[in-house]
Amino acid sequence: MKLENAIRALAGTMILTSLALAHYVSPNWLWLTAFVGANLLQSAFTGFCPAETVLKRLGVGCDAGTPTCKA
């Protein structure tokens, strides 16, 4: 899986999970939805994405010949 697709999948999963938790557990889980949305927005302007850093360290989207990945 490409890194960009993994980031989108992670963001979508976090949003849907937080919406389900807000519906069934507590409305305070909507703060997680707001955090994910704000992170996506700032990432569009700054190019910095914390999820990208974490996923790269986990080896997602890395080829065997890529020197920056810790595969």
KEFITOR-485769 format. One line per 2 residues: their letters; for each residue x, y, z of N, C-alpha, C. Coordinates in steps of 0.02 Angstrom, whole numbers, plus 32768, in hexadecimal, padded with zeros to 4 digits. Layout:
REM KEFITOR-485769
A	X:Y:Z:X:Y:Z:X:Y:Z | ... .
This chain:
REM KEFITOR-485769
MK	802A:7FC5:8000:8000:8000:8000:802C:803E:8000 | 801A:806E:7FD8:8040:80AC:7FD6:8034:80D4:8016 .
LE	8065:80FC:8028:8061:8123:8065:8025:8153:8064 | 801A:8174:802C:7FE3:81A4:8027:7F9F:8181:8032 .
NA	7F97:8146:8016:7F59:8120:801F:7F51:810A:8067 | 7F88:80F8:8088:7F85:80E3:80CE:7F71:811D:80FB .
IR	7F89:8159:80EC:7F77:8194:8113:7F2D:81A3:810B | 7F14:819F:80CF:7ECD:81AB:80C3:7EA2:8177:80E6 .
AL	7EB7:8138:80E3:7E92:8103:8104:7E92:810C:8150 | 7ECB:8120:816B:7ED0:812C:81B3:7EA2:8166:81C8 .
AG	7EA3:819D:81A3:7E7A:81D7:81B3:7E30:81C5:81AF | 7E1C:81A2:817B:7DD6:818E:8174:7DC0:815F:81AB .
TM	7DEB:8131:81BD:7DDB:8102:81F3:7DD4:8127:8235 | 7E00:8156:8243:7DFD:817C:8281:7DBC:81A6:8284 .
IL	7DAA:81C4:824D:7D6D:81ED:824B:7D2F:81C2:8255 | 7D2A:818B:8232:7CEF:815F:8239:7CEB:8140:827E .
TS	7D25:812E:829A:7D26:8111:82DD:7D0F:8145:8311 | 7D29:8182:830B:7D16:81B5:833B:7CCC:81C8:8335 .
LA	7CB1:81C7:82F9:7C69:81D4:82F1:7C3F:819D:8311 | 7C54:815F:8308:7C30:8127:8328:7C34:812C:8374 .
LA	7C6F:813C:838E:7C77:8144:83D6:7C4E:817E:83F1 | 7C4A:81B4:83CA:7C22:81ED:83DF:7BD8:81DB:83E1 .
HY	7BC2:81B2:83B3:7B7C:819F:83B1:7B6A:816E:83EA | 7B96:813D:83F6:7B85:8108:8425:7BA1:8112:846B .
VS	7BD6:8139:8473:7BF6:8140:84B5:7BED:8185:84D2 | 7C0B:81B7:84B1:7C09:81FB:84CB:7C16:822D:8493 .
PN	7BF2:8265:8493:7BFD:8298:8460:7C43:82B7:8463 | 7C66:82AE:849A:7CAA:82C9:849F:7CDA:82AA:846D .
WL	7CC9:8271:8451:7CF4:8251:841E:7CF6:827B:83DE | 7CC9:82AB:83D6:7CCB:82D6:839B:7D09:8302:839B .
WL	7D29:830A:83D5:7D68:832F:83D7:7D9E:830B:83AF | 7D9C:82C9:83AF:7DCC:82A3:8386:7DBF:82B0:833C .
TA	7D81:82B2:8328:7D70:82C2:82E3:7D8B:8307:82D0 | 7D81:8338:82FD:7D99:837B:82F0:7DE6:837D:82EB .
FV	7E08:8356:8316:7E50:8354:8314:7E6A:8337:82D3 | 7E4B:8301:82BC:7E60:82E2:827D:7E55:8313:8243 .
GA	7E1B:8334:8243:7E0D:8365:820E:7E3D:839F:820E | 7E4D:83B9:824A:7E7E:83F0:824F:7EC3:83DA:8238 .
NL	7ED5:839D:8248:7F16:8382:8233:7F19:837C:81E8 | 7EE4:8365:81C9:7EE2:8360:8180:7EE7:83A5:8160 .
LQ	7EC6:83D6:817D:7EC8:841A:8162:7F0D:8439:8168 | 7F2D:8434:81A3:7F6F:8450:81AA:7FA2:842C:817E .
SA	7F98:83EB:8174:7FC5:83C4:8149:7FC2:83DC:8101 | 7F87:83F1:80EB:7F7F:8409:80A7:7FA7:8449:809B .
FT	7FAE:8473:80D0:7FD1:84B2:80C9:801B:84AE:80D9 | 802D:8484:810A:8073:8482:8120:809B:8448:8102 .
GF	8078:8413:80EE:809B:83D8:80D5:80B3:83AA:810C | 80A9:83BC:814B:80BD:8392:8183:8083:8368:819B .
CP	808D:8327:819E:8058:82F9:81B4:8076:82C8:81E6 | 8061:82CD:8225:807C:829F:8258:806E:8256:8248 .
AE	8034:8248:822A:8024:8202:8218:8055:81E7:81E4 | 806C:8212:81B8:809D:81FD:8186:80DE:81E8:81A7 .
TV	80F3:820E:81D8:8131:81FD:81FD:812B:81BA:821F | 80F3:81AF:8240:80E8:8171:8265:80E4:8136:8235 .
LK	80BE:813D:81FF:80B6:8106:81CF:80F8:80F6:81AC | 8121:8128:819D:8162:811C:817F:818E:80F3:81AD .
RL	818D:8103:81EE:81B6:80DE:821E:819D:8096:8226 | 815D:808B:8219:8142:8048:821B:814F:8021:81DB .
GV	816A:8044:81A8:817B:8023:816A:8144:8021:8137 | 8110:8048:813F:80D8:8049:810F:80EE:8070:80D2 .
GC	80E4:8054:8098:80F3:8076:8059:813D:8079:8048 | 8166:8053:806A:81AE:8054:805D:81C2:801C:802F .
DA	81ED:802C:8000:820B:7FF9:7FD5:824A:7FE1:7FF7 | 8262:7FA8:7FE1:829F:7F8B:7FFF:82DC:7FB8:7FF2 .
GT	82DD:7FDD:7FBB:8316:8006:7FAB:8312:804D:7FC4 | 82DF:805F:7FE8:82D7:80A3:8000:8302:80AD:803F .
PT	8333:80DA:803D:8360:80E2:8077:833F:8105:80B3 | 830A:812C:80A8:82EC:8152:80E0:82BC:8128:8109 .
CK	82A9:80EE:80F1:8279:80C5:8115:829E:8092:8140 | 8281:8084:817A:829E:8052:81A7:8279:8011:81A0 .
A	8282:7FF0:8167:825F:7FB1:815A:8283:7F76:8175 .
